[in-house]
């Protein structure tokens, strides 16, 4: 008899840690939420998984564990308990200050006192060796062994936890970096070493150096975290390989992540976008906007033709303004990431009064601890408290009543602000919600209008604990005519972990005019890369039949500073024409007078994780029964609407029949999220989805 097993996704958020599991024997989807433990995030993940397994007797086999985490971002942002380690940089003589000089980007153009991010490596820990290559990799100055010995002696005298090695033009020839790495490894055998020729073999010295240093800084932190999480899983008898979501929406086994921890800086937000892309294939919509509102932030991304938009570079720990990244405020990292706009707007976002006596919301969040006032540990009003005052949230508790909350504490917190504004409590709560809606609408504009996309051509996929509560207001603001609330919206990102493919990226710098490129040599390089990628994927338990390779070029007109990514072809004229068309689509024009230059060759390999046969997914029957009982006890609730309370029906999501319609105003509750059907909208259940459209 085949042993029962579970496939599990664990998403550690700022407020809650979410677990989604699929039963191999029934296809049922089981969900759990527990409060996050920000200072030791692995503890919440282990506890959530233990609670999940406790519902079974005997406990089923855990055959697959996928995980997303914000630990890398939190460390770079300076979270307590995640202090950055001391790291050294070894570079070419004369280039020790590249990491500090950087580019001329100013995060605040008109602020004469603006400060750049603090360098992650102090100047005294930036050491140099004498050597020099040109941009084709030819040796101009041989590596001076005496200078290398001095560097090793200096490193031995310093308590560094990691070493970043970034020599000039090593993307074209890694020989000198490898020699330096061997010497450093011999001198400091217990220190983690990052080579720029392995982590980011691409030209542009500052970005390559920054990426290498960020990777080195994160290596000890991510290694410790994954070791603690893996140890906790083993103590609970879980021997499954641990997989981690990367910034680009792909998955890698934990040992692979330890080699490239910078790849998971944007791990947390990627799951929702991947789940939205998978949803597109289910509902047949060509264009979707993923909208994820959690406890601390709200994120949005565009899904076009079933593909999440991916960018090749971002600034880690950078600041944002109205959802836009402020260039020059963070640490450049060249690794593909799902291109999302993010704003500090979540259920825990704190409302306050500014010096001018005006109502403000955010960017500070109450997070998981102390959390909103209704949680019982704080007296500061948040967006969750405002929604509770307005009657949009269940006054008895969240998570199906398993997480008690206090309406009285929420009202008292909002009343403190209302008194200063000389307004009513409900009017103030409505103002808080309006301000947060306005902030979140801006990120939807960024991923659509500001990128040349018409939001009216899209459907809005609302998820996260707060997404379905605010979706109607955002859709109205942008003229979006359809809202999709997926199954388990509060755990949708965790569900995306179970749909993400294994992925591997390789890059080689070319820097040649398209007519000068040796097509046969490029093809040989691609085939060699595909062989390496196949072997690495199979080591991670990939299903060999599902392995897919994608070849691409980064190209530009000679003299341009930035590139466009286009599909590979062995014929130079075809490659040039593809670039002309891509340039016209992006910038509105093309020119035949400029030479097309190929900058990089990119290889992406993806595959599904090998697994046992499974049945079509369905919901947890116990949860459906529980919510059916909830519906029988809650028929209606007072809801603040247009300046007065009105009685509005409250439905349990799983108690809605397929095809059943709900007229506004109404509330649809589930274990993990609440959907608000605002005036002027109509909701219909279609199988596992909730669809909202303007009322006819």
C-alpha positions as CSV (number, residue, x, y, z in Angstrom):
1,X,0.0,0.0,0.0
2,X,1.4,3.4,-1.0
3,X,2.2,5.6,2.0
4,X,0.2,8.8,2.3
5,X,2.3,11.9,1.6
6,X,2.0,15.7,1.6
7,X,3.5,18.5,-0.6
8,X,4.0,21.6,1.6
9,X,4.6,25.3,0.9
10,X,5.7,27.5,3.8
11,X,5.7,31.3,3.3
12,X,7.1,33.4,6.2
13,X,5.5,36.9,6.1
14,X,5.9,39.9,8.3
15,X,2.7,39.2,10.3
16,X,1.7,35.6,9.6
17,X,3.5,32.4,8.5
18,X,1.4,30.5,6.0
19,X,1.4,26.8,5.3
20,X,-0.4,25.1,2.3
21,X,-0.3,21.4,1.9
22,X,-1.8,19.0,-0.7
23,X,-2.7,15.5,0.2
24,X,-1.4,12.9,-2.3
25,X,-4.2,10.4,-1.5
26,X,-7.2,12.8,-1.9
27,X,-5.9,16.0,-3.6
28,X,-7.4,18.0,-0.7
29,X,-5.7,21.4,0.0
30,X,-5.0,22.0,3.8
31,X,-4.1,25.5,5.0
32,X,-2.8,26.8,8.3
33,X,-1.7,30.3,9.6
34,X,0.3,31.1,12.6
35,X,1.8,34.3,13.9
36,X,5.3,35.0,12.6
37,X,8.3,35.2,14.9
38,X,10.3,38.0,13.4
39,X,13.5,37.5,15.4
40,X,13.6,33.8,14.8
41,X,11.5,33.2,11.6
42,X,12.3,29.5,11.3
43,X,10.5,28.8,14.6
44,X,7.1,29.9,13.2
45,X,7.7,27.8,10.1
46,X,8.5,24.7,12.1
47,X,5.5,25.3,14.5
48,X,3.1,25.7,11.6
49,X,4.2,22.5,10.0
50,X,4.0,20.7,13.3
51,X,0.4,21.9,13.8
52,X,-0.4,20.7,10.3
53,X,1.0,17.2,10.9
54,X,-0.8,17.0,14.2
55,X,-4.2,16.7,12.5
56,X,-3.2,13.3,11.1
57,X,-2.7,9.9,12.8
58,X,-0.3,8.5,11.8
59,X,1.5,11.6,10.4
60,X,1.9,11.3,6.6
61,X,5.2,11.5,4.8
62,X,6.4,15.0,3.8
63,X,7.6,14.4,0.3
64,X,8.3,18.0,-0.7
65,X,8.9,21.2,1.3
66,X,9.1,24.6,-0.5
67,X,9.9,27.7,1.4
68,X,9.9,31.5,0.8
69,X,11.5,33.9,3.2
70,X,12.3,37.6,3.7
71,X,15.4,37.0,5.9
72,X,17.8,38.3,3.3
73,X,15.9,41.5,2.8
74,X,15.4,41.9,6.6
75,X,19.1,41.5,7.2
76,X,20.1,44.2,4.7
77,X,17.4,46.5,6.2
78,X,19.0,46.1,9.7
79,X,16.5,43.9,11.5
80,X,17.5,43.2,15.1
81,X,18.9,39.7,15.6
82,X,20.1,39.7,11.9
83,X,23.3,41.9,12.3
84,X,25.4,41.8,9.2
85,X,28.8,40.0,9.5
86,X,32.2,41.5,8.9
87,X,33.2,40.9,5.3
88,X,36.4,41.6,3.3
89,X,36.7,42.5,-0.3
90,X,39.7,41.5,-2.5
91,X,40.0,43.4,-5.7
92,X,42.4,44.7,-8.3
93,X,45.0,47.3,-7.2
94,X,43.6,50.8,-7.6
95,X,39.9,49.7,-7.5
96,X,39.2,49.2,-3.8
97,X,36.8,52.2,-3.7
98,X,34.6,51.2,-6.7
99,X,32.0,49.8,-4.3
100,X,31.8,53.2,-2.6
101,X,32.1,55.5,-5.6
102,X,29.3,53.6,-7.4
103,X,27.3,55.5,-10.0
104,X,26.0,59.1,-9.9
105,X,22.5,58.0,-9.0
106,X,21.0,60.3,-6.4
107,X,18.0,58.9,-4.5
108,X,16.9,62.5,-3.7
109,X,17.9,64.8,-6.6
110,X,17.2,68.1,-4.8
111,X,18.5,67.1,-1.4
112,X,22.1,68.4,-1.0
113,X,22.6,66.4,2.2
114,X,21.3,63.1,0.9
115,X,23.4,60.1,2.1
116,X,24.3,57.1,0.0
117,X,23.8,53.6,1.5
118,X,26.6,52.7,4.0
119,X,29.1,50.4,2.2
120,X,28.8,46.8,3.3
121,X,32.6,46.5,3.5
122,X,34.6,49.1,5.4
123,X,37.6,50.6,3.6
124,X,40.1,48.9,5.9
125,X,38.7,45.6,4.8
126,X,39.0,46.3,1.1
127,X,42.3,44.6,0.1
128,X,44.0,44.6,-3.3
129,X,46.3,42.4,-5.3
130,X,48.4,43.5,-8.2
131,X,47.1,42.2,-11.5
132,X,45.3,43.5,-14.6
133,X,43.2,42.1,-17.5
134,X,41.6,43.9,-20.4
135,X,37.9,43.6,-21.3
136,X,38.6,40.6,-23.6
137,X,40.3,38.8,-20.7
138,X,43.9,39.2,-22.0
139,X,46.5,39.5,-19.3
140,X,48.1,43.0,-19.1
141,X,49.7,42.5,-15.7
142,X,50.3,39.0,-14.3
143,X,49.0,38.2,-10.9
144,X,51.6,39.2,-8.3
145,X,52.0,36.4,-5.9
146,X,53.7,38.5,-3.2
147,X,50.7,40.9,-3.1
148,X,48.4,37.8,-2.8
149,X,50.4,36.5,0.2
150,X,50.2,39.9,1.9
151,X,46.4,39.9,1.4
152,X,46.1,36.4,2.9
153,X,48.2,37.5,5.9
154,X,46.0,40.5,6.4
155,X,42.8,38.4,6.2
156,X,44.2,35.9,8.8
157,X,44.5,38.8,11.2
158,X,40.9,39.9,10.8
159,X,37.8,38.2,12.2
160,X,35.9,38.2,8.9
161,X,33.0,35.8,8.2
162,X,33.2,35.9,4.4
163,X,35.4,37.2,1.6
164,X,34.2,38.7,-1.7
165,X,36.6,38.5,-4.6
166,X,36.0,40.8,-7.6
167,X,38.9,41.5,-9.9
168,X,38.8,43.8,-12.9
169,X,37.3,42.1,-16.1
170,X,37.2,38.7,-14.5
171,X,33.9,38.1,-16.3
172,X,36.1,37.6,-19.4
173,X,38.8,35.5,-17.8
174,X,38.3,34.0,-14.3
175,X,41.8,32.6,-14.0
176,X,43.2,35.2,-11.6
177,X,40.1,35.1,-9.4
178,X,40.3,31.3,-9.0
179,X,44.0,31.6,-8.0
180,X,43.1,34.2,-5.4
181,X,40.2,32.1,-4.1
182,X,42.4,29.0,-3.7
183,X,45.0,31.0,-1.7
184,X,42.3,32.6,0.5
185,X,40.6,29.2,1.1
186,X,43.9,27.8,2.2
187,X,44.6,30.7,4.6
188,X,41.0,30.8,5.9
189,X,39.5,27.3,5.5
190,X,36.3,28.1,7.5
191,X,35.4,31.4,5.7
192,X,32.8,31.5,2.9
193,X,34.2,32.9,-0.4
194,X,32.2,34.5,-3.2
195,X,33.8,35.0,-6.7
196,X,32.3,37.6,-9.0
197,X,33.1,35.4,-12.0
198,X,30.7,32.8,-10.6
199,X,28.0,34.9,-9.0
200,X,27.8,37.7,-11.7
201,X,30.0,37.1,-14.8
202,X,28.9,40.3,-16.5
203,X,30.6,43.6,-17.3
204,X,30.0,46.9,-15.4
205,X,32.4,46.9,-12.5
206,X,30.3,48.6,-9.9
207,X,27.2,46.4,-10.3
208,X,29.3,43.2,-10.4
209,X,31.3,44.2,-7.3
210,X,28.1,45.2,-5.4
211,X,26.4,41.9,-6.3
212,X,29.4,39.9,-5.1
213,X,29.7,41.8,-1.8
214,X,25.9,41.5,-1.1
215,X,26.2,37.7,-1.7
216,X,29.2,37.4,0.6
217,X,27.4,39.4,3.3
218,X,24.3,37.3,3.2
219,X,26.1,33.9,3.0
220,X,26.6,33.4,6.8
221,X,23.1,34.7,7.6
222,X,21.3,32.6,5.1
223,X,23.4,29.5,5.9
224,X,22.6,29.8,9.6
225,X,18.9,30.3,8.9
226,X,18.6,27.4,6.5
227,X,20.7,25.1,8.8
228,X,18.3,25.9,11.7
229,X,15.2,25.4,9.6
230,X,16.6,22.1,8.2
231,X,17.6,20.9,11.7
232,X,14.2,21.7,13.0
233,X,12.5,19.8,10.2
234,X,14.8,16.8,10.8
235,X,14.0,16.8,14.5
236,X,10.4,16.5,13.6
237,X,11.2,13.5,11.4
238,X,11.0,15.3,8.1
239,X,13.8,14.1,5.8
240,X,12.5,15.8,2.6
241,X,14.9,18.0,0.7
242,X,14.2,21.7,1.4
243,X,13.6,23.9,-1.6
244,X,13.7,27.7,-1.5
245,X,11.9,30.2,-3.7
246,X,14.3,32.6,-5.6
247,X,13.7,36.2,-6.6
248,X,13.0,35.2,-10.2
249,X,10.1,32.9,-9.2
250,X,12.2,29.7,-9.7
251,X,13.0,27.1,-7.1
252,X,16.3,25.7,-5.9
253,X,17.3,23.1,-3.4
254,X,18.8,24.6,-0.2
255,X,22.4,23.6,-1.0
256,X,22.2,25.5,-4.3
257,X,20.9,28.6,-2.4
258,X,23.9,28.4,-0.1
259,X,26.1,29.0,-3.1
260,X,24.1,32.0,-4.2
261,X,22.1,33.5,-1.2
262,X,21.7,36.8,-3.1
263,X,19.2,34.9,-5.3
264,X,16.6,34.9,-2.6
265,X,16.5,38.6,-1.6
266,X,13.1,39.0,-3.2
267,X,12.0,35.4,-2.4
268,X,9.0,36.4,-0.4
269,X,7.0,38.4,-3.0
270,X,7.7,36.0,-5.9
271,X,5.2,33.3,-4.9
272,X,2.1,35.3,-5.4
273,X,3.1,36.3,-8.9
274,X,3.9,32.7,-9.9
275,X,0.6,31.6,-8.5
276,X,-1.2,34.3,-10.5
277,X,0.5,33.2,-13.7
278,X,-0.6,29.7,-13.0
279,X,-4.1,30.9,-12.4
280,X,-4.1,32.6,-15.9
281,X,-3.8,29.2,-17.4
282,X,-6.8,28.0,-15.4
283,X,-9.2,30.9,-16.2
284,X,-7.9,31.7,-19.7
285,X,-7.4,35.4,-19.1
286,X,-4.5,36.9,-21.1
287,X,-3.7,39.7,-18.7
288,X,-3.8,39.8,-15.0
289,X,-2.6,42.1,-12.2
290,X,-1.4,40.3,-9.1
291,X,-2.4,42.3,-6.0
292,X,-1.1,41.0,-2.7
293,X,-1.9,42.9,0.5
294,X,-0.4,41.4,3.6
295,X,0.3,42.6,7.1
296,X,3.1,45.0,6.3
297,X,3.2,45.7,2.6
298,X,1.1,45.6,-0.6
299,X,2.6,44.4,-3.9
300,X,1.5,44.4,-7.5
301,X,2.7,42.9,-10.7
302,X,1.6,42.4,-14.3
303,X,1.1,39.0,-15.8
304,X,1.0,39.2,-19.6
305,X,0.3,36.0,-21.7
306,X,0.7,33.9,-18.6
307,X,4.2,35.1,-17.8
308,X,5.2,37.2,-14.8
309,X,7.3,40.2,-15.8
310,X,10.9,39.7,-14.8
311,X,13.7,42.3,-14.6
312,X,17.4,41.5,-14.5
313,X,18.6,43.9,-11.7
314,X,17.3,45.6,-8.6
315,X,18.6,47.5,-5.6
316,X,18.4,45.5,-2.4
317,X,17.3,47.3,0.8
318,X,16.5,50.4,-1.3
319,X,13.8,52.9,-0.5
320,X,10.6,53.4,-2.4
321,X,8.4,56.4,-2.9
322,X,4.7,55.8,-3.7
323,X,5.7,52.3,-4.9
324,X,8.6,53.4,-7.1
325,X,12.2,52.3,-6.3
326,X,14.5,55.2,-5.6
327,X,17.7,54.6,-7.6
328,X,20.8,55.0,-5.6
329,X,19.1,54.2,-2.3
330,X,20.1,50.5,-2.1
331,X,22.7,48.0,-3.1
332,X,22.6,46.9,-6.8
333,X,22.1,43.2,-7.2
334,X,22.2,41.6,-10.7
335,X,20.0,38.6,-10.4
336,X,16.6,38.2,-12.2
337,X,13.6,39.0,-10.1
338,X,9.9,39.1,-10.5
339,X,9.2,42.8,-11.3
340,X,6.8,44.0,-8.6
341,X,5.9,47.4,-7.3
342,X,5.6,47.6,-3.5
343,X,4.3,50.0,-1.0
344,X,4.3,50.0,2.8
345,X,0.5,49.3,3.1
346,X,-0.8,46.4,5.0
347,X,-3.2,45.4,7.7
348,X,-0.7,46.4,10.3
349,X,0.1,49.9,8.8
350,X,-0.2,52.5,11.5
351,X,-2.4,55.6,11.2
352,X,-1.2,58.9,12.8
353,X,-1.5,62.7,12.8
354,X,1.2,64.8,11.2
355,X,2.5,68.1,12.5
356,X,-0.1,69.9,10.4
357,X,-3.0,68.1,12.0
358,X,-3.7,65.9,9.0
359,X,-4.5,62.2,9.0
360,X,-1.7,60.0,7.7
361,X,-1.3,56.2,7.2
362,X,2.1,54.5,7.1
363,X,4.7,53.7,6.2
364,X,5.4,52.3,9.7
365,X,3.8,49.0,10.4
366,X,2.9,47.3,13.7
367,X,3.9,43.9,12.1
368,X,3.3,40.7,14.0
369,X,4.5,42.1,17.3
370,X,2.8,44.1,18.8
371,X,0.4,44.0,15.8
372,X,-2.8,46.0,15.4
373,X,-4.6,47.4,18.5
374,X,-7.3,44.7,18.2
375,X,-4.6,42.0,18.9
376,X,-4.4,43.3,22.5
377,X,-0.7,44.4,22.7
378,X,-0.9,47.9,21.2
379,X,-2.9,51.1,21.5
380,X,-2.1,52.5,18.0
381,X,-4.7,52.3,15.3
382,X,-4.0,50.4,12.1
383,X,-5.7,49.5,8.8
384,X,-7.0,46.3,10.4
385,X,-8.5,48.2,13.3
386,X,-10.2,50.6,10.8
387,X,-11.7,47.7,8.9
388,X,-12.9,46.1,12.1
389,X,-14.6,49.4,13.2
390,X,-16.3,49.6,9.8
391,X,-17.8,46.1,10.3
392,X,-15.8,44.6,7.4
393,X,-14.0,42.0,9.6
394,X,-15.5,39.4,11.9
395,X,-15.7,41.0,15.4
396,X,-15.3,37.6,17.1
397,X,-11.9,36.8,15.6
398,X,-9.7,36.0,12.6
399,X,-8.7,32.6,11.2
400,X,-12.2,31.1,11.6
401,X,-12.4,32.4,15.2
402,X,-9.1,30.8,16.2
403,X,-7.4,34.2,16.5
404,X,-9.4,36.4,19.0
405,X,-9.5,40.1,18.4
406,X,-11.1,43.0,20.3
407,X,-13.5,45.4,18.7
408,X,-13.3,47.6,21.8
409,X,-9.6,48.0,21.6
410,X,-9.8,48.8,17.9
411,X,-12.5,51.5,18.5
412,X,-10.4,53.0,21.3
413,X,-7.3,53.2,19.1
414,X,-9.2,54.8,16.3
415,X,-11.0,57.1,18.7
416,X,-7.7,58.5,19.9
417,X,-7.1,59.8,16.3
418,X,-10.7,60.8,15.8
419,X,-10.6,63.0,18.9
420,X,-7.5,64.9,17.5
421,X,-9.3,65.3,14.2
422,X,-12.6,66.2,15.9
423,X,-14.3,63.6,13.8
424,X,-16.4,60.5,14.5
425,X,-14.8,57.1,15.0
426,X,-16.4,55.6,11.9
427,X,-15.6,58.6,9.8
428,X,-12.0,58.4,10.9
429,X,-11.8,54.7,10.2
430,X,-13.3,55.3,6.7
431,X,-10.6,58.0,6.2
432,X,-7.9,55.5,7.1
433,X,-9.1,53.0,4.6
434,X,-9.5,55.6,1.9
435,X,-5.8,56.8,2.4
436,X,-4.5,53.2,2.3
437,X,-6.5,52.5,-0.8
438,X,-5.0,55.6,-2.5
439,X,-1.5,54.4,-1.7
440,X,-2.1,51.0,-3.0
441,X,-3.8,52.2,-6.2
442,X,-0.5,53.9,-7.1
443,X,1.4,50.6,-7.3
444,X,-1.2,49.2,-9.6
445,X,-0.7,52.3,-11.9
446,X,3.1,51.7,-11.8
447,X,2.9,48.1,-13.1
448,X,0.4,49.1,-15.8
449,X,0.0,52.7,-17.0
450,X,3.6,53.7,-16.3
451,X,4.8,50.6,-18.3
452,X,2.5,51.3,-21.3
453,X,-0.2,48.9,-20.3
454,X,-3.9,49.8,-20.0
455,X,-5.3,48.5,-16.7
456,X,-8.8,48.3,-18.2
457,X,-7.5,45.3,-20.3
458,X,-6.6,43.4,-17.1
459,X,-8.4,41.4,-14.4
460,X,-7.4,42.1,-10.8
461,X,-6.3,39.0,-8.9
462,X,-6.7,40.0,-5.2
463,X,-5.1,37.9,-2.5
464,X,-3.2,38.1,0.8
465,X,-5.0,38.7,4.1
466,X,-6.2,42.1,3.0
467,X,-6.4,42.0,-0.8
468,X,-10.0,41.0,-1.2
469,X,-11.1,43.6,1.4
470,X,-9.8,46.5,-0.7
471,X,-10.1,45.1,-4.2
472,X,-13.3,46.8,-5.2
473,X,-12.0,50.3,-4.4
474,X,-8.8,49.7,-6.3
475,X,-10.6,48.3,-9.3
476,X,-12.9,51.3,-9.4
477,X,-10.0,53.7,-9.2
478,X,-8.3,52.2,-12.3
479,X,-11.4,51.2,-14.3
480,X,-10.8,47.5,-14.0
481,X,-13.9,45.5,-14.8
482,X,-13.2,42.1,-13.2
483,X,-11.8,41.0,-9.9
484,X,-10.7,37.4,-9.2
485,X,-10.4,36.1,-5.7
486,X,-8.6,32.8,-5.8
487,X,-9.0,29.8,-3.5
488,X,-7.3,30.4,-0.1
489,X,-6.4,34.0,-0.9
490,X,-4.7,34.6,2.4
491,X,-2.3,31.8,1.6
492,X,-2.1,32.2,-2.1
493,X,1.6,33.1,-2.1
494,X,2.4,29.9,-0.2
495,X,0.3,28.0,-2.7
496,X,2.5,29.5,-5.4
497,X,5.5,27.6,-3.9
498,X,3.9,24.3,-5.0
499,X,3.6,25.5,-8.6
500,X,7.0,27.1,-9.1
501,X,9.5,25.2,-11.2
502,X,13.1,24.4,-10.5
503,X,15.2,27.0,-12.3
504,X,18.9,27.6,-13.2
505,X,20.3,30.7,-14.9
506,X,23.7,31.1,-16.6
507,X,25.1,34.1,-18.3
508,X,28.2,34.8,-20.4
509,X,29.4,38.2,-21.5
510,X,29.9,38.7,-25.3
511,X,30.4,42.4,-26.1
512,X,30.6,41.9,-29.8
513,X,28.8,43.4,-32.8
514,X,26.2,41.0,-34.0
515,X,28.0,40.4,-37.3
516,X,31.3,39.6,-35.4
517,X,29.9,36.9,-33.2
518,X,31.0,33.3,-33.8
519,X,27.7,31.6,-33.9
520,X,29.2,28.1,-33.7
521,X,31.2,29.0,-30.6
522,X,28.0,30.5,-29.0
523,X,26.1,27.4,-29.8
524,X,28.8,25.2,-28.2
525,X,28.7,27.4,-25.1
526,X,24.9,27.0,-24.9
527,X,25.1,23.3,-25.3
528,X,27.7,23.0,-22.6
529,X,25.6,25.2,-20.3
530,X,22.6,23.0,-21.0
531,X,24.5,19.9,-20.0
532,X,25.6,21.5,-16.8
533,X,22.1,22.8,-16.0
534,X,20.6,19.3,-16.7
535,X,23.0,17.7,-14.3
536,X,22.3,20.3,-11.6
537,X,18.5,19.9,-12.1
538,X,18.7,16.2,-11.8
539,X,20.7,16.5,-8.6
540,X,17.7,18.5,-7.2
541,X,15.3,15.7,-8.1
542,X,13.9,17.3,-11.3
543,X,11.6,15.3,-13.5
544,X,13.9,14.9,-16.6
545,X,10.9,14.8,-19.0
546,X,9.9,18.3,-18.0
547,X,13.3,20.0,-18.4
548,X,13.1,23.0,-20.8
549,X,15.9,25.3,-21.9
550,X,15.6,28.9,-23.1
551,X,18.4,30.7,-24.9
552,X,18.4,34.6,-25.1
553,X,20.6,37.5,-25.9
554,X,21.0,40.9,-24.2
555,X,21.4,43.3,-27.0
556,X,21.6,47.1,-27.6
557,X,22.5,49.6,-30.3
558,X,26.2,50.3,-30.0
559,X,26.8,53.2,-27.6
560,X,23.6,52.6,-25.5
561,X,24.0,52.1,-21.8
562,X,21.2,49.5,-21.3
563,X,20.1,46.3,-23.1
564,X,16.9,44.5,-24.2
565,X,16.6,40.7,-23.9
566,X,15.6,39.0,-27.1
567,X,15.3,35.3,-28.1
568,X,18.4,33.5,-29.4
569,X,18.9,32.6,-33.1
570,X,22.1,31.4,-34.8
571,X,21.5,33.7,-37.8
572,X,22.9,37.3,-37.2
573,X,20.4,39.0,-39.5
574,X,17.5,37.4,-37.6
575,X,19.0,38.4,-34.2
576,X,19.4,42.0,-35.5
577,X,15.8,42.1,-36.7
578,X,14.5,40.8,-33.5
579,X,16.3,43.5,-31.6
580,X,15.0,46.2,-34.0
581,X,11.4,45.1,-33.3
582,X,11.9,44.8,-29.6
583,X,13.4,48.3,-29.5
584,X,10.5,49.7,-31.4
585,X,8.0,48.0,-29.1
586,X,9.7,49.4,-26.0
587,X,10.8,52.8,-27.1
588,X,8.6,53.6,-30.1
589,X,11.3,53.6,-32.8
590,X,14.1,51.6,-34.4
591,X,17.1,52.6,-36.5
592,X,18.9,50.8,-39.2
593,X,21.9,53.2,-39.0
594,X,23.1,51.9,-35.7
595,X,25.0,48.6,-35.2
596,X,23.4,46.0,-33.0
597,X,25.7,44.8,-30.3
598,X,25.3,41.6,-28.3
599,X,26.2,42.1,-24.7
600,X,25.3,38.8,-23.0
601,X,24.2,35.3,-23.8
602,X,21.6,34.0,-21.3
603,X,20.5,30.5,-20.6
604,X,17.5,29.6,-18.4
605,X,16.7,26.0,-17.6
606,X,13.5,25.0,-15.8
607,X,11.9,21.7,-14.7
608,X,9.2,20.3,-12.4
609,X,10.2,18.6,-9.2
610,X,9.8,14.9,-9.5
611,X,6.9,13.7,-7.4
612,X,4.4,10.9,-6.8
613,X,1.1,10.8,-8.7
614,X,-1.5,13.1,-7.4
615,X,-5.2,13.7,-7.7
616,X,-7.0,16.9,-8.8
617,X,-6.9,19.4,-5.9
618,X,-9.9,20.1,-3.8
619,X,-10.5,21.9,-0.6
620,X,-10.2,20.6,3.0
621,X,-13.6,19.0,3.7
622,X,-13.3,19.7,7.5
623,X,-12.8,23.4,6.7
624,X,-15.8,23.5,4.5
625,X,-17.9,21.9,7.2
626,X,-16.6,24.4,9.8
627,X,-17.4,27.4,7.6
628,X,-20.9,26.0,6.8
629,X,-21.4,26.0,10.6
630,X,-20.1,29.5,10.8
631,X,-22.6,30.7,8.2
632,X,-25.5,29.2,10.1
633,X,-24.5,31.3,13.2
634,X,-23.8,34.5,11.3
635,X,-26.5,35.8,9.0
636,X,-25.9,39.5,9.0
637,X,-23.6,42.2,10.4
638,X,-23.8,46.0,10.7
639,X,-21.6,47.5,8.0
640,X,-20.6,51.2,7.8
641,X,-21.7,52.5,4.4
642,X,-22.1,56.1,3.2
643,X,-22.2,57.6,6.6
644,X,-24.4,55.1,8.4
645,X,-24.5,51.5,9.5
646,X,-26.6,49.2,7.3
647,X,-27.4,45.5,7.8
648,X,-25.4,43.4,5.3
649,X,-25.4,39.7,4.7
650,X,-22.4,37.6,5.7
651,X,-21.6,34.4,3.8
652,X,-19.1,31.6,4.4
653,X,-17.2,31.2,1.2
654,X,-17.3,27.4,1.0
655,X,-21.0,27.5,1.7
656,X,-21.7,29.4,-1.5
657,X,-23.0,27.1,-4.3
658,X,-21.3,27.1,-7.7
659,X,-23.0,29.8,-9.8
660,X,-24.5,31.5,-6.7
661,X,-24.5,35.3,-6.8
662,X,-24.1,37.8,-4.0
663,X,-25.3,41.4,-4.3
664,X,-23.6,44.4,-2.6
665,X,-23.1,45.3,0.1
666,X,-22.0,41.9,1.5
667,X,-19.2,40.1,3.2
668,X,-17.8,36.7,2.2
669,X,-15.7,35.1,4.9
670,X,-13.1,32.3,4.8
671,X,-10.6,30.9,7.2
672,X,-7.7,33.0,5.8
673,X,-9.3,36.1,4.3
674,X,-12.4,38.3,4.0
675,X,-13.9,39.5,0.8
676,X,-15.8,42.8,0.8
677,X,-18.4,43.2,-2.0
678,X,-18.6,47.0,-2.2
679,X,-21.6,49.0,-3.4
680,X,-22.0,48.8,-7.1
681,X,-20.4,45.4,-7.4
682,X,-21.7,41.8,-7.7
683,X,-20.0,38.6,-6.7
684,X,-20.4,35.2,-8.2
685,X,-18.8,31.9,-7.2
686,X,-17.5,29.9,-10.2
687,X,-16.1,26.6,-9.0
688,X,-13.2,27.5,-6.7
689,X,-13.0,31.2,-7.7
690,X,-14.9,34.2,-6.6
691,X,-15.5,36.7,-9.4
692,X,-16.6,40.2,-8.9
693,X,-17.9,42.6,-11.6
694,X,-19.8,45.9,-11.6
695,X,-23.5,45.2,-11.0
696,X,-25.6,45.2,-14.1
